[in-house]
Amino acid sequence: MTNTTHMNHGSKDAGDGAGDEYLAFTLGREEYGIDILRVQEIRGYEPVTRIANAPDFIKGVVNLRGTIIPVVDMRIKFRLGQPTYDEFTVVIVLNIAGRVVGMVVDSVSDVMTLSPDQVRPAPEVGTVFDTEFLIGLGALGERMLILVDIDRLMSSSDMGLIEKFAA
C-alpha cells in the first residue's frame, strides 16, 4: 500500500505580504525547499520501470492513476553519493508547465513560509549544481534551506524532461 498525501493549494494573493511557502525536503545532510505550488502530491517510494538509454538520474517511470510519469532521483542528479531507498524515501509529484514529474528525495520535513527578507541570494561557490537553479537561501532561525528553482531545473536542457515529454 502506498502512502499518498495530496496537496491542496489556495490562491495566493500577491499583496498579502505573507511570503512564499516552500516544501522542505532532505538530500543527504542538506535541506532544500521548492515552491509548494508546484507540488501535486507526496508518495512513498515504489519501484519504477527503467527506460533504456535514459540518463542515470532518471530512475524510470511509474503509472500514476493512468498517467505515465518520469521519476528523477535528485541524489543522483546532484551527485550526492549512492542513493539508498528506505521507509523515509519519498517521491514528490510535481506539476511543471502542465507536465507531471516525480522527484525522489530522502525525506520530506514540512512546509515553511519565508518572507522576502528571509531569502538571501545564493552564494557563487562551487556547489554540486549550477546556481542558476537556485532561488537563494532561506533563513529561518538556525535553519538554512537551499531554495531550488524547480521549474528551471526540471525544464533545463540536461534534464530534457519537459520538452521530451511535451512532444
VMD Tcl script that draws the C-alpha trace (Angstrom):
set ca {
  {0.00 0.00 0.00}
  {1.39 3.36 -1.00}
  {1.10 6.34 1.30}
  {-0.03 9.41 -0.58}
  {-0.51 12.98 0.56}
  {-2.46 15.24 -1.77}
  {-1.64 18.93 -1.71}
  {-4.47 21.45 -1.87}
  {-3.33 24.95 -2.71}
  {-5.46 28.01 -2.25}
  {-4.94 31.00 -4.48}
  {-2.13 33.26 -3.36}
  {-2.79 36.96 -3.05}
  {0.40 38.68 -4.22}
  {-0.28 41.66 -1.99}
  {-0.77 39.81 1.29}
  {2.90 40.11 2.33}
  {2.79 36.69 3.99}
  {5.72 35.33 2.00}
  {6.07 32.23 -0.12}
  {5.56 28.66 1.01}
  {8.21 26.03 0.36}
  {8.09 22.29 0.80}
  {11.22 21.35 2.77}
  {12.96 18.08 1.92}
  {16.32 16.48 2.60}
  {19.02 15.13 0.33}
  {21.91 13.75 2.35}
  {22.68 16.19 5.17}
  {21.25 19.26 3.43}
  {17.75 20.66 3.50}
  {16.18 22.02 0.32}
  {12.96 23.83 -0.49}
  {10.74 24.05 -3.57}
  {7.69 26.18 -4.30}
  {4.73 24.40 -2.68}
  {2.52 25.47 -5.58}
  {4.43 23.05 -7.87}
  {3.72 20.06 -5.60}
  {0.80 17.88 -6.64}
  {1.26 15.12 -4.07}
  {3.79 13.22 -1.97}
  {4.05 9.44 -2.30}
  {6.08 6.68 -0.73}
  {8.86 5.37 -2.98}
  {7.90 2.40 -5.12}
  {9.91 0.51 -7.74}
  {10.00 2.10 -11.19}
  {10.14 0.74 -14.73}
  {13.57 1.53 -16.20}
  {13.80 3.19 -19.60}
  {16.66 2.13 -21.89}
  {19.30 4.81 -22.61}
  {17.82 7.27 -20.09}
  {20.34 9.33 -18.07}
  {21.28 7.65 -14.78}
  {19.38 10.25 -12.70}
  {16.11 9.31 -14.43}
  {15.18 6.23 -12.40}
  {12.41 5.29 -14.82}
  {8.67 5.77 -14.99}
  {5.65 4.93 -12.84}
  {1.97 4.68 -13.59}
  {0.19 7.36 -11.56}
  {-3.54 6.68 -11.88}
  {-3.25 6.04 -15.62}
  {-0.60 8.69 -16.36}
  {2.96 7.52 -17.02}
  {5.36 9.93 -15.28}
  {9.17 10.10 -15.32}
  {10.89 9.80 -11.93}
  {14.13 11.69 -11.24}
  {16.40 10.76 -8.32}
  {17.73 14.10 -7.07}
  {20.57 12.43 -5.11}
  {21.97 11.08 -8.37}
  {21.25 14.34 -10.23}
  {23.14 16.39 -7.61}
  {25.92 13.76 -7.27}
  {25.28 13.22 -3.55}
  {26.53 9.64 -3.38}
  {24.88 6.28 -3.84}
  {21.17 6.52 -3.05}
  {19.51 4.14 -0.64}
  {15.78 3.55 -0.57}
  {14.08 3.08 2.79}
  {10.77 3.80 4.53}
  {11.57 7.56 4.59}
  {12.32 7.84 0.85}
  {9.53 9.69 -0.91}
  {8.55 10.82 -4.37}
  {7.38 14.40 -4.65}
  {5.00 14.56 -7.61}
  {5.39 17.92 -9.34}
  {3.28 19.69 -11.91}
  {5.60 21.82 -14.05}
  {4.48 23.55 -17.23}
  {1.48 21.22 -17.38}
  {3.69 18.10 -17.13}
  {3.76 15.72 -14.19}
  {7.19 14.59 -12.96}
  {8.24 12.59 -9.89}
  {11.26 13.61 -7.81}
  {12.88 11.12 -5.39}
  {14.22 12.67 -2.16}
  {15.47 11.24 1.15}
  {12.57 12.64 3.18}
  {10.08 15.49 3.41}
  {10.03 17.50 6.61}
  {7.48 20.31 6.49}
  {6.15 23.39 4.73}
  {7.92 26.66 5.56}
  {6.68 30.19 4.90}
  {9.52 32.57 4.12}
  {9.10 36.32 3.83}
  {11.19 38.08 1.15}
  {13.65 39.35 3.81}
  {14.34 35.75 4.91}
  {15.59 34.80 1.43}
  {19.25 35.56 0.74}
  {20.94 35.43 -2.68}
  {22.69 32.16 -3.46}
  {26.46 32.44 -3.00}
  {28.63 31.98 -6.07}
  {30.57 28.97 -4.79}
  {31.42 25.58 -6.20}
  {28.16 23.85 -5.34}
  {27.06 20.45 -6.62}
  {24.74 22.13 -9.07}
  {24.68 25.34 -11.01}
  {23.46 28.36 -9.05}
  {21.18 29.22 -12.00}
  {18.84 26.59 -10.49}
  {18.82 28.31 -7.08}
  {16.40 30.96 -5.90}
  {18.56 31.61 -2.86}
  {18.97 30.51 0.74}
  {16.06 30.66 3.12}
  {16.97 31.50 6.70}
  {14.54 30.66 9.49}
  {16.31 30.88 12.83}
  {19.23 28.45 12.79}
  {17.67 26.56 9.88}
  {19.01 27.11 6.36}
  {17.01 25.95 3.35}
  {18.55 25.76 -0.14}
  {15.74 27.09 -2.34}
  {15.63 25.36 -5.72}
  {14.00 26.89 -8.80}
  {12.29 23.60 -9.66}
  {10.71 24.94 -12.85}
  {14.09 25.95 -14.26}
  {15.79 22.75 -13.09}
  {13.19 20.35 -14.47}
  {12.96 22.17 -17.80}
  {16.75 22.52 -18.21}
  {18.29 21.01 -21.33}
  {20.31 18.39 -19.43}
  {17.15 17.10 -17.76}
  {15.24 17.10 -21.05}
  {12.05 16.18 -19.25}
  {9.60 18.91 -20.06}
  {10.47 19.23 -23.77}
  {10.87 15.48 -24.26}
  {7.57 14.58 -22.64}
  {5.78 17.56 -24.17}
  {6.21 16.05 -27.67}
}
mol new
graphics top color blue
foreach p $ca { graphics top sphere $p radius 0.5 }
foreach p [lrange $ca 0 end-1] q [lrange $ca 1 end] { graphics top cylinder $p $q radius 0.2 }
display resetview
